[in-house]
Amino acid sequence: METYTLKVAGLTRELPICSASEKLDIAAFIMFSDVEMTVAATTELLKKAPEFDVIITAESKGIPLAYEAARQSGKNYVVARKSVKLYMTDPISVQVKSITTAAVQTLYLSQEDVARLKGKRVLILDDVISTGESLTAVEELVKEAGGNIVGAGAVLAEGDAADRTDIFFLEKLPLFFK
């Protein structure tokens, strides 16, 4: 399998290159199970983050990052869920289509999470920002919840996302066009 060598937060990883479409391959960055990467990347991201009260991420690959950022900062985090759970009361929702997902998905926040965000300085974190669709969906949820977005960050900015000035990130991740 072909790989891409990624150097980020003082660590090196070989990422498998996977087909995203007939015309595009991506290097798969998966933080799940990589505690060393999660801790190191979070430490570096928090150095770039503005002051915040609460963290939000989209389910599911951003969860380890959000948890570790909450642990290191002592602040709470919220997860925008991909389905309504039994315990969620009167959820709000937005739809999203990301580069790594085959179909349109919906992200949800319970009223309890809405209350955690309302009037707070909210930091959005994710593992990778690529098309920005997931980020836009989370931004919409935060705004609907009455939160004040103070920043959006990711470990990696993929493709054109690396040219954005409204996000912060640690490293660029190239796209591989066929």
N, C-alpha and C positions, 0 to 999 in steps of 0.2 A: 504494500500500500504506500502511496506517495504521501509525504508529510511536509509540513511547514514548520520551521524552527522559530519558536516564539521566545523572545527574551522580555520579561516584564517583572517589575518589583524585585530585581536581583535574582530571578529564577529563570531557568530555561526549560521549555517543554516542547516536545515534538507533537504537533497537532495533525491528526489525520485529515486529508483533503477529501471532502465528500461532495457528491453531485447534488446541487440544489435545484437545477433545471437542465434542460438540453444545452443551454448556453453558459451556465454558471456553476462553478465549483466554489466551495467555501472551506476554510480551515475550521474544524470543529473545536471550539474552546468550551470545555465542560469542567466547571469548578466542583461539581459533585464528587465527593470522596477525596479531593485534593486539599487537605487541611492546610498544608504548608503554603500553597498558592493562595488560598482564601485569606489566611491571616496576613501574609505579606502584601497582597494586593489591597486589602482593606486598610492596612496601616498607611500605605502610600496614598490611597484615595482620600482618606480622612484629612491628610495634610493639605489637600487641595480644596476641601469642602468649605463652604461658607457656614456661618453659625446656623444651627437648626435645632428644632424641638423634637421632631419625629421623622422617621425614615419610612419610605414606601417603596415596594418593588412589586413587579408582576410575577405571579406564579409561573414557572417554578425554578428556573435556573438562577434567578437572582436571590433566592431565599438564603443560601449560605452566606452570601455577601452582606445582605441586610442584617442577618442575625449577628455576624461578626462585627459589623459596624455598630450595631446596638450594644453589643458586649463591650467593645472598646470605648465607646463614647458614653455609655451609661444611659443612653436614650432608648425609647421604645421604637418598635417597627411594626408596620402594617403590611399585609400581603393582599394585593388585588387578586382575588381568586378566579379560576377559570370556570367554575361551576358554583351554583348555589348549594350551600351546605345546610343541613337540617337546623343547625343552631343560628343561622343568619336571619335576622329580623329585617323585614322590609328593605331588601338590598337595592342599591342603585347600580346601574350598569352602563358600559359602553362597549362597542364592538371594535375589534382589531384584526388586522391581517399582517402577520410578520413574515420575514423571509424564511424562517425555519419551521413554519407551520403551513400545512397543506390547505386548510380551510379557514374561513373567517371564524374568529373566536369572540367570545364575550367575556369581559372582565367585570367582576362584581365586588362591591364593598357592602358589608352589613352596616346597619345603623350604629352599632357599637364602634366600628372602625371610623365611620363618618364623624362620630363624636370625638374620637382620638385626633382627627385631623382639623376639625373646625377651629379657625382662628389661630392655628399653629404655623410655625415656619417649617415647611416640609422639604426634605431632601429626597429626591428620587434617585435610586441606585439600581443598576442592572449589570449583568456580566458583560454584555456586548450591545452597543447601539449600532444598528446597521441602517435600515430604511427609516428608522425613527417612528414607525407605526405604533409599536408597543409603548414607546415614550409618550407619544401624543395621546394615546388612550389613557395612560396613567395620569397625565396632566389634566385631561378632561374630568376624570374621577375626582382628583384633588380639588379642582375648581368647583365641581358640583357639591363636594363635601364642605366647601368653605375654607379650605386650607390655602396658605400662601406659599407658593413654590419659590424656594430660595436658590435652588440649584438642581442640576441633573448631571449625574456622573456614571461612568462605566469603567470597567477595567480596560476594555478595548473599544475602539471606534473603527468600524469596518467600512471599507470603501469610502464613498463620499462623506460619510458621517465624520470622518477625520478632519474635514474642512469646516465643520460647523463651529460657530463661535459661541453658541448658547449652551454648550455642554463642556464638561471636563472629563479627561480620561488619561490613562497611563501610557498606552501604546496604540499604534495604528495596526490594523489587521487588513491585509490586502484581500481583494476578491480575485478570483482566477477565472477569466473569461475564456471560453472554448472557441 
